[in-house]
Amino acid sequence: MEERFDCIIVGGGIAGLSAAMVLARADARFLLLERGEFCGAKNVSGGVLWGTDLARLVPDYWEAEAGFERFVNHRRLTLMDETSAFSVDFKSADFDETPYMGLTVLRARFDEWFASQVQSVIDAGSNAEESLLATDILVEELVQEDGRVVGIRTGDEVFHSNCVILAEGVNNLLTRQIGLEPAHVPADHVAVGVKEVIRFPESSLAERFQLRGLSGLTNEFVGYASRGVEGGGFLYTNRDSVSIGLVLAMKDLREKRQKPYDILNDFKSHPVVADMIEGGEVLEYSAHVVSTGDVTAVPERLYADGVLVAGEAAHLLLNSGKAIQGMDYAMRSGILAAGTVLSARESESFDSGTLAAYQQALDDSYLMRDLRSFHSAVEVFHSETMYKKVPDVLCEFGRQFFGIGNEPTPKARDMMKAAVKQHASMWEMAKLGYKAARSL
Ligand SMILES: Cc1cc2nc3c(=O)[nH]c(=O)nc-3n(C[C@H](O)[C@H](O)[C@H](O)COP(=O)(O)OP(=O)(O)OC[C@H]3O[C@@H](n4cnc5c(N)ncnc54)[C@H](O)[C@@H]3O)c2cc1C
């Protein structure tokens, strides 16, 4: 008889590996197919994995030689103009506690480690011979019979399963193949992320960013960082390097005829940023498409007969200015998708009526709730007033407030009025303040 898996997972990124871990722990028979040479080989992320779901999948991960770089206990949000930077800075010993609320990761290392954890659970189970994580395999097509997905095709080979989890990331060709997303994704639903990894000797990195043990800093940047293009920048500390980069709206880049790499170079040579990365050695440069975090980009239905869509393939990502949350959303949706497959296996039904429970579980989870509730925050963050004028106003104010001379000093209120007048109007600022207060 032809082999039939309980589930085939397409993609060995965070969503796919999280689903695989849940299936492996339940001793299900599954196949995960990843097109990269190894899990993580094709992935780009800033990146901070937020939340504590990893501890659900790999309990006490921090005790082993884990695949993360640093835990986050120090956060900074910087608004910059051409010469200055105004920051809000928060550090807390409460964030030193495990399970950590944020981990900086380099995906090539993290995903490979995560895959090895899944493999060891598979090896310890009774289906060790029948479940497989296979790399270097591109899934070219979903196989359908009578309108339901029954497996996948790669090259000349077809593999059958009761259910397929599409965890293929933002370039979701298979999700489009079965019509769960239109063939052409609107340009304002995607952005481009560019990133460099810059190495420093570990001790110099620790001194430079006041790191202790494996503690780490995340710094988000708004304003001049993106040189007038919708988006923002980031700098995250790894063990002996920093990840520095930008996420820029595709549509705005095109309209303003700007090139991401030129903007990244300008960002790196901003006086404040240049001081942070002085003397480092660029190890790698990468670019990747990323969702903008607009809830309206999430397809209406993330399931059909025999198939579920998880992670960024479903545009599950929030970018509200405070952080990018794509990896934790991928993790949680992978967990929920695998949980739905296990329930469907019990009821021996993999039709859309049964798999609809996945969408319900997503709707009830923090991720869809946050995506909906912060929809207007995303709009505020992506408005020109926010990513351009507010940083200009604050930096102007900062120059006056923190600069001390031999002239009579105006009151802070008057300084702020003057700064607003120079870059925007009171009405514009009041409107933004009102919207921000309501949406955040
Ligand atoms: C520059 C940048 C910075 C970011 N920063 C952050 C951050 O700080 N925090 C955060 O949470 N998120 C961040 N993100 C977003 C985050 O990286 C994604 O949301 C997350 O990786 C999505 O996970 P995923 O598993 O859904 O998809 P992916 O990680 O993209 O994994 C999909 C996998 O599927 C494989 N695949 C695709 N098609 C096929 C196929 N047909 N056959 C076989 N394999 C296939 C791919 O090779 C890939 O390994 C950032 C993204 C970028 C680009």
The ligand as an SDF file (V2000), in Angstrom:
LIG
                    3D

 53 58  0  0  0  0  0  0  0  0999 V2000
   14.8180   42.0350    7.6820 C   0  0  0  0  0  0  0  0  0  0  0  0
   13.7670   41.3310    8.4770 C   0  0  0  0  0  0  0  0  0  0  0  0
   13.6900   41.5410    9.8430 C   0  0  0  0  0  0  0  0  0  0  0  0
   12.7440   40.8610   10.6170 C   0  0  0  0  0  0  0  0  0  0  0  0
   12.7410   41.0340   11.9630 N   0  0  0  0  0  0  0  0  0  0  0  0
   11.9140   40.3100   12.7300 C   0  0  0  0  0  0  0  0  0  0  0  0
   11.9820   40.3760   14.1550 C   0  0  0  0  0  0  0  0  0  0  0  0
   12.8130   41.0600   14.7210 O   0  0  0  0  0  0  0  0  0  0  0  0
   11.1010   39.6380   14.8770 N   0  0  0  0  0  0  0  0  0  0  0  0
   10.1690   38.8410   14.2870 C   0  0  0  0  0  0  0  0  0  0  0  0
    9.4070   38.1830   14.9950 O   0  0  0  0  0  0  0  0  0  0  0  0
   10.0750   38.7600   12.9400 N   0  0  0  0  0  0  0  0  0  0  0  0
   10.9300   39.4580   12.1550 C   0  0  0  0  0  0  0  0  0  0  0  0
   10.8600   39.3490   10.7900 N   0  0  0  0  0  0  0  0  0  0  0  0
    9.7910   38.5320   10.2040 C   0  0  0  0  0  0  0  0  0  0  0  0
   10.0920   37.0510   10.3640 C   0  0  0  0  0  0  0  0  0  0  0  0
   11.3610   36.7570    9.8220 O   0  0  0  0  0  0  0  0  0  0  0  0
    9.0310   36.2180    9.6370 C   0  0  0  0  0  0  0  0  0  0  0  0
    7.7570   36.6660    9.9720 O   0  0  0  0  0  0  0  0  0  0  0  0
    9.1550   34.7450   10.0290 C   0  0  0  0  0  0  0  0  0  0  0  0
   10.3990   34.2540    9.6150 O   0  0  0  0  0  0  0  0  0  0  0  0
    8.0380   33.9260    9.3880 C   0  0  0  0  0  0  0  0  0  0  0  0
    8.2600   32.5700    9.6730 O   0  0  0  0  0  0  0  0  0  0  0  0
    7.6640   31.4470    8.7240 P   0  0  0  0  0  0  0  0  0  0  0  0
    8.0840   30.1540    9.3150 O   0  0  0  0  0  0  0  0  0  0  0  0
    6.2410   31.6990    8.4840 O   0  0  0  0  0  0  0  0  0  0  0  0
    8.3900   31.6790    7.3380 O   0  0  0  0  0  0  0  0  0  0  0  0
    9.9310   31.5980    6.9590 P   0  0  0  0  0  0  0  0  0  0  0  0
   10.7710   31.8520    8.1470 O   0  0  0  0  0  0  0  0  0  0  0  0
   10.1020   32.4600    5.7690 O   0  0  0  0  0  0  0  0  0  0  0  0
   10.1180   30.0770    6.5480 O   0  0  0  0  0  0  0  0  0  0  0  0
    9.5450   29.5500    5.3870 C   0  0  0  0  0  0  0  0  0  0  0  0
   10.3910   28.3730    4.9560 C   0  0  0  0  0  0  0  0  0  0  0  0
    9.7370   27.6780    3.9020 O   0  0  0  0  0  0  0  0  0  0  0  0
   10.6940   27.3090    2.9380 C   0  0  0  0  0  0  0  0  0  0  0  0
    9.9500   27.1330    1.6780 N   0  0  0  0  0  0  0  0  0  0  0  0
    9.2450   28.0790    1.0070 C   0  0  0  0  0  0  0  0  0  0  0  0
    8.6460   27.5590   -0.0680 N   0  0  0  0  0  0  0  0  0  0  0  0
    8.9910   26.2430   -0.0740 C   0  0  0  0  0  0  0  0  0  0  0  0
    8.6790   25.1840   -0.9630 C   0  0  0  0  0  0  0  0  0  0  0  0
    7.8860   25.3530   -2.0150 N   0  0  0  0  0  0  0  0  0  0  0  0
    9.2170   23.9570   -0.7040 N   0  0  0  0  0  0  0  0  0  0  0  0
   10.0240   23.7630    0.3740 C   0  0  0  0  0  0  0  0  0  0  0  0
   10.3440   24.7410    1.2460 N   0  0  0  0  0  0  0  0  0  0  0  0
    9.8270   25.9700    1.0270 C   0  0  0  0  0  0  0  0  0  0  0  0
   11.6950   28.4480    2.9390 C   0  0  0  0  0  0  0  0  0  0  0  0
   12.9500   28.0530    2.4160 O   0  0  0  0  0  0  0  0  0  0  0  0
   11.7540   28.7830    4.4260 C   0  0  0  0  0  0  0  0  0  0  0  0
   12.7620   28.0640    5.0950 O   0  0  0  0  0  0  0  0  0  0  0  0
   11.8000   40.0020    9.9950 C   0  0  0  0  0  0  0  0  0  0  0  0
   11.8650   39.7990    8.6140 C   0  0  0  0  0  0  0  0  0  0  0  0
   12.8400   40.4420    7.8630 C   0  0  0  0  0  0  0  0  0  0  0  0
   12.9130   40.1800    6.3820 C   0  0  0  0  0  0  0  0  0  0  0  0
  1  2  1  0
  2  3  1  0
  2 52  2  0
  3  4  2  0
  4  5  1  0
  4 50  1  0
  5  6  2  0
  6  7  1  0
  6 13  1  0
  7  8  2  0
  7  9  1  0
  9 10  1  0
 10 11  2  0
 10 12  1  0
 12 13  2  0
 13 14  1  0
 14 15  1  0
 14 50  1  0
 15 16  1  0
 16 17  1  0
 16 18  1  0
 18 19  1  0
 18 20  1  0
 20 21  1  0
 20 22  1  0
 22 23  1  0
 23 24  1  0
 24 25  2  0
 24 26  1  0
 24 27  1  0
 27 28  1  0
 28 29  2  0
 28 30  1  0
 28 31  1  0
 31 32  1  0
 32 33  1  0
 33 34  1  0
 33 48  1  0
 34 35  1  0
 35 36  1  0
 35 46  1  0
 36 37  1  0
 36 45  1  0
 37 38  2  0
 38 39  1  0
 39 40  1  0
 39 45  2  0
 40 41  1  0
 40 42  2  0
 42 43  1  0
 43 44  2  0
 44 45  1  0
 46 47  1  0
 46 48  1  0
 48 49  1  0
 50 51  2  0
 51 52  1  0
 52 53  1  0
M  END
$$$$
